[in-house]
Amino acid sequence: MASRLRNGMLGAITAVAVALSPLAFTGTAAAHGGQHGGHGGHGGHGKPGGPGGHGPKDPVTKEVAKLVKAVSGKNVKKHLREFQAIADANDGTRVSGTRGFDASRDYVAGKLRRAGDKVTIQPFEFVFDGYITPPVLQRTSGTPKTYTYGFFSDYVAMGDSPAGSVSGTVQAVDLTLPPGPENSSTSGCEPEDFAGFTPGNIALMQRGTCDFRVKADNAAAAGAIGAIVFNEGQEGRTEVDLNPVLGGPGVTIPTFFTRFSVGEELAAAGTAVTMNWDPIVETRTTYNVIAQSKKGDPNKVVMLGAHLDGVQEGPGINDNGSGSAGVLEVALQAAKLKPRNQLRFAFWGAEEFGLLGSEHYVASLSEEERAKIKLYLNFDMIGSPNYTFGIYDGDGDAFGTAGPPGSDKIEEDFEKFFTGRRLPFTASAFTGRSDYGPFIEAGIPAGGLFTGAEERKTEEEAAIFGGTAGLPLDPCYHSACDTITNINDFALDVNSDAIATLTGTYAFDIGDIGATRPAPASAARSAGKHTHQPAGSAS
């Protein structure tokens, strides 16, 4: 999931009891956009009639049921173990522009080719903004302690921090400990705060009042060789911020941001630390993997996607190995279908650098090729350990931002799946934060599933979905601990079934989804012909 701040990702919850059988897919969900039912165990693979409303003896229904049964959580988890092994063999990461991502690309492409899909590897250049050697913040005095890098961990380097490897004594600068009841710290905001500062020390400052840039510049002017700013300490100001920035180049000393508890520890008199920040910004090449069925009407494309890359800090198993593994397993099993509509599966590169892979792909298509894509389904983080079952708010009734016409029907079809399983669900906002963004900007109906990232679970959500209130939906979001142990198997299995259900249904019938989009003027009309693919190697 791209590291753009998410605003109000989960909708208000309305608990509505339902007494529908697992086959009840033909009616509208009892309370569109809200929560349904209570949290219960997975009752196994049902025989869904499919969102399109086919009866239980309809041949299409049987095909969908077979697909859902074939897509097991066990097999999806096998792909995640492969992604973990790839990360373990490649510096612990699968970030775009590295060997770890390239190995992930090869794994996915190889599986799809062997299943019989036509596979295209689409290269593109991007600006890699990361680090060469791993960051270090280590307490070297007293009992040594190494702090963990990453969001929901101990610290991060501030955006625009220069490189530097320094060791020295920590000197507190006008701290307020314990913190006051209000956000009132002025630590490091005035040159006078550094009266008596010893040049060659590392300045420890508290968040508050002025920009981080002001604090870092004042510290450097006082002779500090490094700067550490820690969160202020009041409720909501204890953890590592997402993307703390210095506001542009020009700061002269390495500058870190830490959680409040780390700042408290470092404030003890006589503490010494080592800091290392070794950033790199350079142009690299990464790839999208695009696979499509060899059968089905090429003028009616049903497209699914998930970003294959993670962040540099960890293996990226939930974000987004989970979505990639779910889509991959559905693609492998769907290769056995004889779809009426062409199926296309995308595994995006460089999502974590700003949706670059999906943006490149959509931009590379002609208007005629875009018109062939009747809908796009996106799956980004489907196994969060403290999950909710989030469905993108296609009709906008929960968040006020709807997708293109047809997105409402996709949302409704996902709701029918969860209602049929007697499982609760909630709305997730169409914020443009994941790879559906370029598709909805192009007017393509979209939808998808999301189990949560840095948002904290509410008491009401915990009562409905289980899990722990007050903790993030994914406590290892964008961190080193996003490993194979950072997956809720139940959520992964259920969401994989949901992907399979809608894929199987839309493979045969998309109803009026995409009906308002123009048909390609000169496209071949016979099913089974391949659509044009962007430049790349295809097999």
C-alpha positions as CSV (number, residue, x, y, z in Angstrom):
1,M,0.0,0.0,0.0
2,A,1.5,3.3,-1.0
3,S,2.5,5.5,1.9
4,R,0.0,8.2,1.3
5,L,-1.9,9.2,4.4
6,R,-5.3,7.6,4.5
7,N,-8.3,9.7,5.6
8,G,-11.2,8.0,7.2
9,M,-10.6,4.6,5.6
10,L,-13.3,2.7,7.4
11,G,-16.9,3.7,7.4
12,A,-19.3,3.9,10.3
13,I,-20.4,0.5,11.5
14,T,-24.1,-0.6,11.6
15,A,-24.6,-4.1,13.0
16,V,-27.4,-5.8,11.1
17,A,-28.3,-9.4,11.8
18,V,-28.9,-11.5,8.7
19,A,-30.4,-14.9,8.3
20,L,-29.5,-15.7,4.7
21,S,-28.3,-19.0,3.4
22,P,-24.9,-19.2,1.8
23,L,-26.7,-19.4,-1.6
24,A,-28.5,-16.1,-1.2
25,F,-26.5,-14.1,-3.7
26,T,-29.4,-12.8,-5.8
27,G,-30.8,-10.2,-3.4
28,T,-29.3,-6.8,-2.5
29,A,-27.4,-6.8,0.8
30,A,-29.5,-6.0,3.8
31,A,-27.8,-2.6,4.6
32,H,-25.8,-1.5,1.6
33,G,-22.4,-0.1,2.8
34,G,-22.7,-1.2,6.4
35,Q,-21.8,-4.2,8.6
36,H,-23.6,-7.5,8.5
37,G,-23.8,-10.3,10.9
38,G,-21.3,-11.4,13.5
39,H,-17.8,-12.8,13.4
40,G,-17.8,-16.5,12.9
41,G,-15.6,-19.3,11.7
42,H,-15.1,-20.1,8.1
43,G,-17.8,-22.6,7.2
44,G,-15.8,-24.0,4.3
45,H,-16.3,-23.3,0.6
46,G,-20.0,-22.8,-0.2
47,K,-21.7,-23.1,-3.6
48,P,-22.2,-19.5,-4.4
49,G,-24.8,-18.6,-7.1
50,G,-22.5,-15.7,-8.0
51,P,-23.3,-12.0,-7.8
52,G,-24.9,-12.2,-11.2
53,G,-27.8,-14.1,-9.8
54,H,-27.5,-17.5,-11.5
55,G,-29.5,-20.3,-10.0
56,P,-27.8,-23.2,-8.2
57,K,-28.1,-25.5,-11.2
58,D,-26.9,-23.0,-13.8
59,P,-23.7,-24.2,-15.5
60,V,-22.0,-20.9,-14.8
61,T,-22.8,-21.3,-11.1
62,K,-21.1,-24.7,-11.1
63,E,-18.0,-23.2,-12.8
64,V,-17.8,-20.5,-10.2
65,A,-18.3,-23.0,-7.3
66,K,-15.5,-25.1,-8.8
67,L,-13.2,-22.1,-9.0
68,V,-13.9,-21.1,-5.4
69,K,-13.3,-24.6,-4.1
70,A,-10.0,-24.8,-6.1
71,V,-8.7,-21.5,-4.6
72,S,-7.6,-22.7,-1.1
73,G,-6.1,-20.5,1.5
74,K,-3.4,-23.2,1.9
75,N,-2.2,-22.7,-1.7
76,V,-2.3,-18.9,-1.3
77,K,-0.1,-19.3,1.8
78,K,2.4,-21.3,-0.2
79,H,2.9,-18.3,-2.5
80,L,3.5,-16.2,0.6
81,R,6.1,-18.6,1.8
82,E,7.9,-18.3,-1.6
83,F,7.8,-14.5,-1.3
84,Q,9.3,-14.8,2.2
85,A,12.0,-17.1,0.9
86,I,12.8,-14.6,-1.9
87,A,13.1,-11.8,0.6
88,D,15.3,-13.9,2.9
89,A,17.7,-14.5,0.0
90,N,17.8,-10.8,-1.0
91,D,18.6,-8.6,1.9
92,G,15.2,-9.1,3.5
93,T,13.2,-7.1,1.0
94,R,11.2,-7.3,-2.3
95,V,11.2,-3.6,-3.0
96,S,11.1,-2.5,-6.7
97,G,14.5,-2.0,-8.3
98,T,16.2,-4.8,-6.4
99,R,16.9,-8.5,-6.9
100,G,14.2,-9.3,-4.4
101,F,11.5,-7.8,-6.6
102,D,13.0,-9.3,-9.8
103,A,12.9,-12.7,-8.2
104,S,9.3,-12.1,-7.2
105,R,8.5,-11.1,-10.8
106,D,10.1,-14.3,-12.2
107,Y,8.2,-16.5,-9.7
108,V,4.9,-15.0,-10.6
109,A,5.6,-15.0,-14.4
110,G,6.8,-18.5,-14.4
111,K,3.7,-19.8,-12.6
112,L,1.4,-18.0,-15.0
113,R,3.2,-19.2,-18.1
114,R,3.1,-22.8,-16.9
115,A,-0.7,-22.4,-16.3
116,G,-1.1,-21.4,-20.0
117,D,-1.7,-17.7,-19.8
118,K,-0.1,-15.2,-22.1
119,V,2.4,-13.3,-20.0
120,T,3.9,-9.9,-20.8
121,I,6.8,-8.3,-18.8
122,Q,6.5,-4.6,-19.0
123,P,9.6,-2.6,-18.0
124,F,9.7,1.0,-16.9
125,E,12.1,3.4,-15.3
126,F,11.5,5.1,-11.9
127,V,13.3,7.1,-9.3
128,F,14.4,4.7,-6.5
129,D,14.5,6.6,-3.2
130,G,15.9,4.4,-0.5
131,Y,19.1,3.5,1.3
132,I,22.3,1.6,0.5
133,T,23.2,0.2,3.9
134,P,20.6,-0.4,6.6
135,P,19.8,2.6,8.9
136,V,21.2,2.4,12.4
137,L,20.1,4.0,15.7
138,Q,21.9,2.3,18.5
139,R,22.4,3.2,22.2
140,T,26.1,2.5,23.0
141,S,26.2,3.6,26.6
142,G,25.0,1.5,29.6
143,T,23.2,-1.5,28.3
144,P,23.6,-1.3,24.5
145,K,20.3,-1.3,22.6
146,T,19.6,-1.4,18.8
147,Y,16.4,0.3,17.8
148,T,14.2,-1.0,15.0
149,Y,13.7,1.1,11.8
150,G,10.3,1.6,10.3
151,F,6.8,2.8,10.9
152,F,5.2,1.2,13.9
153,S,8.7,0.4,15.0
154,D,11.2,2.7,16.8
155,Y,12.4,5.3,14.3
156,V,12.7,6.5,10.7
157,A,15.0,8.9,8.9
158,M,13.2,12.1,8.1
159,G,12.5,12.9,4.5
160,D,15.3,15.0,3.1
161,S,17.7,14.0,5.8
162,P,21.3,14.0,4.5
163,A,23.6,11.0,4.7
164,G,25.7,10.7,7.8
165,S,27.3,8.2,10.2
166,V,27.9,9.8,13.6
167,S,28.5,8.7,17.2
168,G,28.3,11.0,20.2
169,T,26.6,12.0,23.5
170,V,23.0,12.8,23.4
171,Q,22.1,16.2,24.8
172,A,18.5,17.0,25.6
173,V,17.2,20.4,24.3
174,D,14.4,22.1,26.3
175,L,12.3,18.9,26.8
176,T,9.0,18.7,28.5
177,L,9.0,15.4,30.4
178,P,6.5,14.1,31.3
179,P,4.6,15.8,28.5
180,G,1.9,18.3,29.4
181,P,-1.8,17.6,28.7
182,E,-1.7,19.8,25.6
183,N,0.6,19.9,22.6
184,S,2.8,22.6,23.9
185,S,6.5,21.6,23.4
186,T,8.7,24.3,21.9
187,S,11.8,22.1,22.1
188,G,14.5,23.3,19.6
189,C,12.3,26.1,18.1
190,E,14.5,29.0,19.3
191,P,18.3,29.4,19.1
192,E,18.1,30.2,22.8
193,D,17.1,26.6,23.5
194,F,20.7,25.6,22.6
195,A,22.3,27.8,25.2
196,G,25.1,25.7,26.8
197,F,24.9,23.0,24.0
198,T,28.2,21.2,23.6
199,P,29.3,21.1,19.9
200,G,29.9,17.6,18.7
201,N,26.9,16.2,20.7
202,I,23.7,14.8,19.2
203,A,20.7,17.0,19.8
204,L,17.6,15.4,21.3
205,M,14.4,17.4,20.7
206,Q,10.7,16.9,21.2
207,R,8.0,17.4,18.6
208,G,5.9,20.5,18.9
209,T,5.2,24.2,17.8
210,C,7.6,24.6,15.0
211,D,8.6,22.7,11.8
212,F,11.0,19.8,12.0
213,R,13.3,21.8,9.7
214,V,13.6,24.7,12.2
215,K,14.6,22.3,14.9
216,A,17.2,20.5,12.7
217,D,18.7,23.8,11.4
218,N,18.9,25.3,14.9
219,A,20.7,22.1,16.1
220,A,23.2,22.2,13.3
221,A,23.9,25.9,14.0
222,A,24.6,25.1,17.6
223,G,27.3,22.5,16.5
224,A,25.2,19.3,16.7
225,I,26.5,16.4,14.6
226,G,23.1,14.8,14.4
227,A,19.5,15.4,15.5
228,I,16.8,13.2,16.9
229,V,13.3,14.4,17.3
230,F,10.8,12.3,19.3
231,N,7.1,12.4,19.3
232,E,5.6,14.6,22.0
233,G,3.9,12.0,24.1
234,Q,0.2,13.0,24.4
235,E,-2.5,10.6,23.2
236,G,-2.1,10.3,19.4
237,R,1.4,11.6,19.6
238,T,3.4,8.6,20.8
239,E,4.3,6.6,17.7
240,V,6.5,7.1,14.7
241,D,4.8,9.5,12.2
242,L,4.2,8.4,8.7
243,N,6.6,10.3,6.4
244,P,8.0,13.1,8.7
245,V,9.8,15.5,6.4
246,L,12.3,18.3,6.7
247,G,10.7,20.2,3.8
248,G,13.5,20.0,1.2
249,P,17.3,19.6,0.9
250,G,19.7,21.8,2.8
251,V,19.8,20.3,6.3
252,T,23.4,19.5,7.1
253,I,23.1,16.8,9.8
254,P,21.4,13.4,9.8
255,T,18.0,13.7,11.4
256,F,15.8,10.9,12.8
257,F,12.3,10.8,14.1
258,T,11.4,8.4,16.9
259,R,8.5,7.2,19.0
260,F,8.0,8.9,22.4
261,S,9.3,6.0,24.4
262,V,12.6,6.0,22.6
263,G,13.0,9.7,23.2
264,E,12.4,9.1,26.9
265,E,15.1,6.5,27.0
266,L,17.6,8.6,25.2
267,A,16.9,11.6,27.5
268,A,18.8,10.0,30.4
269,A,22.0,11.9,31.2
270,G,25.1,10.5,29.7
271,T,23.4,8.5,27.0
272,A,25.5,7.9,23.8
273,V,24.3,6.7,20.5
274,T,25.4,5.9,17.0
275,M,23.4,7.0,14.0
276,N,23.8,5.9,10.4
277,W,21.8,7.1,7.4
278,D,23.0,6.1,3.9
279,P,20.4,7.2,1.4
280,I,20.4,6.7,-2.3
281,V,18.3,8.4,-5.1
282,E,18.8,7.1,-8.6
283,T,16.9,5.9,-11.7
284,R,16.3,2.2,-11.8
285,T,14.2,-0.2,-13.9
286,T,11.4,-2.3,-12.6
287,Y,8.5,-4.2,-14.1
288,N,4.8,-5.0,-14.3
289,V,3.8,-8.6,-15.0
290,I,0.6,-8.8,-17.1
291,A,-1.1,-12.1,-17.8
292,Q,-4.2,-12.8,-19.7
293,S,-6.4,-15.7,-20.7
294,K,-6.1,-17.1,-24.2
295,K,-9.8,-17.5,-24.4
296,G,-12.7,-15.0,-24.0
297,D,-13.9,-12.0,-25.8
298,P,-10.9,-9.6,-26.1
299,N,-13.2,-6.6,-26.3
300,K,-14.6,-7.4,-22.8
301,V,-11.7,-7.6,-20.5
302,V,-12.1,-8.3,-16.8
303,M,-9.0,-7.1,-15.1
304,L,-7.6,-7.8,-11.6
305,G,-4.4,-6.4,-10.0
306,A,-2.2,-6.3,-7.0
307,H,1.1,-4.6,-6.4
308,L,3.9,-7.1,-6.2
309,D,6.5,-4.8,-4.6
310,G,7.0,-4.1,-0.9
311,V,9.0,-1.5,1.0
312,Q,12.7,-1.7,1.6
313,E,12.3,-2.1,5.3
314,G,10.9,-5.7,5.1
315,P,9.7,-8.7,3.1
316,G,6.3,-7.1,2.4
317,I,4.3,-10.3,3.0
318,N,0.9,-8.6,3.9
319,D,1.7,-5.4,2.0
320,N,1.4,-6.7,-0.6
321,G,2.4,-10.3,-0.8
322,S,-1.1,-11.1,0.4
323,G,-2.9,-9.4,-2.5
324,S,-0.4,-10.7,-5.0
325,A,-0.7,-14.3,-3.7
326,G,-4.5,-14.2,-3.8
327,V,-4.7,-12.9,-7.3
328,L,-2.0,-15.3,-8.4
329,E,-3.8,-18.4,-7.1
330,V,-7.1,-17.2,-8.6
331,A,-5.3,-16.7,-12.0
332,L,-3.7,-20.2,-11.9
333,Q,-7.1,-21.9,-11.1
334,A,-9.0,-19.6,-13.5
335,A,-6.7,-20.8,-16.3
336,K,-8.9,-24.0,-16.3
337,L,-12.0,-22.0,-17.2
338,K,-13.4,-21.3,-20.7
339,P,-14.4,-17.7,-20.0
340,R,-16.8,-15.7,-22.2
341,N,-14.9,-12.5,-21.3
342,Q,-11.1,-12.3,-21.4
343,L,-9.4,-12.3,-18.0
344,R,-6.3,-10.2,-17.4
345,F,-4.2,-10.3,-14.2
346,A,-1.7,-7.6,-13.3
347,F,1.2,-7.6,-10.7
348,W,2.4,-4.0,-10.4
349,G,5.8,-2.7,-9.8
350,A,6.8,0.5,-7.8
351,E,3.4,1.0,-6.2
352,E,5.2,1.9,-3.0
353,F,6.9,4.8,-4.9
354,G,3.5,6.3,-5.9
355,L,1.4,3.9,-7.9
356,L,4.0,4.1,-10.7
357,G,3.4,0.7,-12.3
358,S,-0.3,1.0,-12.7
359,E,0.0,4.6,-13.8
360,H,2.6,3.5,-16.4
361,Y,0.3,0.7,-17.7
362,V,-2.8,2.8,-18.0
363,A,-0.9,5.6,-19.7
364,S,0.6,3.2,-22.2
365,L,-2.8,2.0,-23.4
366,S,-4.6,3.6,-26.4
367,E,-8.1,4.8,-25.9
368,E,-9.3,1.8,-27.8
369,E,-7.5,-0.6,-25.5
370,R,-8.7,1.3,-22.4
371,A,-12.3,0.9,-23.6
372,K,-11.9,-2.9,-23.7
373,I,-11.2,-3.0,-20.0
374,K,-14.8,-3.2,-18.6
375,L,-13.8,-3.3,-14.9
376,Y,-10.8,-3.5,-12.6
377,L,-10.6,-5.2,-9.3
378,N,-7.7,-4.3,-6.9
379,F,-6.4,-6.3,-3.9
380,D,-4.0,-4.5,-1.6
381,M,-3.4,-6.1,1.9
382,I,-6.0,-8.9,2.3
383,G,-4.5,-10.7,5.3
384,S,-4.0,-8.0,8.0
385,P,-3.5,-9.6,11.4
386,N,-6.0,-7.3,13.2
387,Y,-8.2,-7.2,10.1
388,T,-11.6,-5.8,9.1
389,F,-13.3,-6.9,5.9
390,G,-13.2,-3.7,3.9
391,I,-14.9,-3.3,0.5
392,Y,-14.1,-0.2,-1.6
393,D,-17.0,2.3,-1.4
394,G,-17.9,2.2,-5.1
395,D,-21.2,4.1,-4.7
396,G,-19.8,6.7,-2.4
397,D,-22.5,6.4,0.2
398,A,-20.1,5.9,3.1
399,F,-17.4,8.5,2.2
400,G,-18.9,10.7,-0.5
401,T,-16.5,9.7,-3.2
402,A,-17.9,7.2,-5.7
403,G,-16.0,5.4,-8.4
404,P,-17.0,5.5,-12.1
405,P,-20.5,4.1,-13.0
406,G,-20.5,0.4,-12.4
407,S,-18.3,0.6,-9.3
408,D,-21.4,0.6,-7.2
409,K,-22.4,-2.8,-8.7
410,I,-18.9,-4.2,-7.9
411,E,-19.3,-3.1,-4.3
412,E,-22.7,-4.7,-4.1
413,D,-21.4,-7.9,-5.5
414,F,-18.7,-8.1,-2.9
415,E,-21.3,-7.4,-0.2
416,K,-23.4,-10.3,-1.5
417,F,-20.4,-12.6,-1.1
418,F,-19.8,-11.6,2.6
419,T,-23.6,-11.7,3.3
420,G,-23.8,-15.2,1.9
421,R,-20.9,-16.3,4.2
422,R,-22.7,-14.6,7.1
423,L,-19.6,-12.4,7.6
424,P,-19.5,-8.7,8.6
425,F,-18.0,-6.1,6.3
426,T,-17.4,-2.4,6.1
427,A,-16.8,0.3,3.5
428,S,-13.3,1.4,2.6
429,A,-12.8,4.9,1.0
430,F,-11.8,5.4,-2.7
431,T,-8.9,7.6,-1.7
432,G,-6.8,6.8,-4.8
433,R,-4.1,5.4,-2.5
434,S,-3.7,2.1,-4.3
435,D,-3.5,0.9,-7.9
436,Y,-7.2,1.3,-8.7
437,G,-6.4,5.1,-8.8
438,P,-5.2,5.3,-12.4
439,F,-8.2,3.1,-13.5
440,I,-10.9,5.2,-11.9
441,E,-9.2,8.3,-13.3
442,A,-9.5,6.8,-16.7
443,G,-13.2,6.2,-16.1
444,I,-13.0,2.4,-15.6
445,P,-15.3,0.9,-13.0
446,A,-13.3,-0.5,-10.1
447,G,-13.6,-2.2,-6.7
448,G,-11.7,-4.4,-4.4
449,L,-10.9,-5.5,-0.9
450,F,-8.7,-4.2,1.9
451,T,-8.1,-5.5,5.4
452,G,-6.4,-2.4,6.9
453,A,-3.0,-0.8,7.4
454,E,-1.9,1.8,10.0
455,E,-5.5,2.6,11.2
456,R,-6.3,1.6,14.7
457,K,-9.2,-0.8,15.3
458,T,-12.1,0.8,17.2
459,E,-13.9,-0.8,20.1
460,E,-17.0,-1.2,17.8
461,E,-14.9,-2.9,15.1
462,A,-13.3,-5.2,17.6
463,A,-16.8,-6.2,18.8
464,I,-17.8,-7.1,15.3
465,F,-14.7,-8.5,13.7
466,G,-12.8,-9.7,16.7
467,G,-9.2,-8.7,17.2
468,T,-7.8,-6.0,19.5
469,A,-9.1,-2.5,19.8
470,G,-6.6,0.3,19.9
471,L,-3.9,-1.6,17.9
472,P,-3.3,-1.0,14.2
473,L,-5.1,-3.2,11.7
474,D,-1.6,-4.2,10.6
475,P,0.9,-3.5,13.4
476,C,3.8,-4.3,11.0
477,Y,2.8,-2.0,8.2
478,H,5.9,-0.9,6.2
479,S,8.2,-2.5,8.8
480,A,10.6,-5.4,9.1
481,C,8.1,-7.5,10.9
482,D,5.8,-7.8,7.9
483,T,6.8,-11.4,7.5
484,I,5.0,-14.7,7.0
485,T,3.9,-14.5,10.6
486,N,2.1,-11.2,9.9
487,I,-0.9,-12.8,8.2
488,N,-4.4,-13.7,9.5
489,D,-5.1,-17.0,7.7
490,F,-8.8,-16.6,8.1
491,A,-8.9,-13.2,6.5
492,L,-6.6,-14.4,3.7
493,D,-8.7,-17.4,2.9
494,V,-12.0,-15.6,3.0
495,N,-10.8,-12.8,0.8
496,S,-9.2,-15.2,-1.7
497,D,-12.6,-16.9,-2.0
498,A,-14.2,-13.5,-2.6
499,I,-11.7,-12.8,-5.4
500,A,-12.4,-16.2,-6.9
501,T,-16.2,-15.7,-6.7
502,L,-16.2,-12.3,-8.5
503,T,-13.6,-13.4,-11.0
504,G,-15.5,-16.5,-11.9
505,T,-18.8,-14.7,-12.1
506,Y,-17.4,-11.8,-14.2
507,A,-15.6,-14.2,-16.5
508,F,-19.0,-15.2,-17.8
509,D,-21.2,-12.2,-17.1
510,I,-20.4,-8.7,-16.1
511,G,-24.1,-7.6,-16.5
512,D,-24.3,-3.9,-17.2
513,I,-20.9,-3.0,-15.5
514,G,-19.0,-0.9,-18.0
515,A,-22.0,-0.6,-20.3
516,T,-21.6,3.2,-20.3
517,R,-18.1,3.0,-21.6
518,P,-17.6,3.3,-25.4
519,A,-17.0,0.1,-27.3
520,P,-13.8,0.0,-29.4
521,A,-14.6,1.1,-32.9
522,S,-12.4,-1.2,-34.9
523,A,-11.8,-4.1,-32.5
524,A,-11.9,-7.7,-33.6
525,R,-15.2,-9.2,-32.6
526,S,-14.4,-12.9,-32.4
527,A,-13.7,-14.3,-29.0
528,G,-10.3,-15.9,-28.4
529,K,-8.1,-13.2,-30.1
530,H,-5.6,-11.5,-28.0
531,T,-5.7,-7.8,-27.2
532,H,-2.7,-5.6,-27.8
533,Q,-0.1,-5.6,-25.0
534,P,2.3,-2.9,-24.1
535,A,5.9,-3.2,-25.2
536,G,7.7,-6.0,-23.4
537,S,8.6,-9.6,-23.7
538,A,5.6,-11.9,-24.1
539,S,5.3,-15.6,-24.2
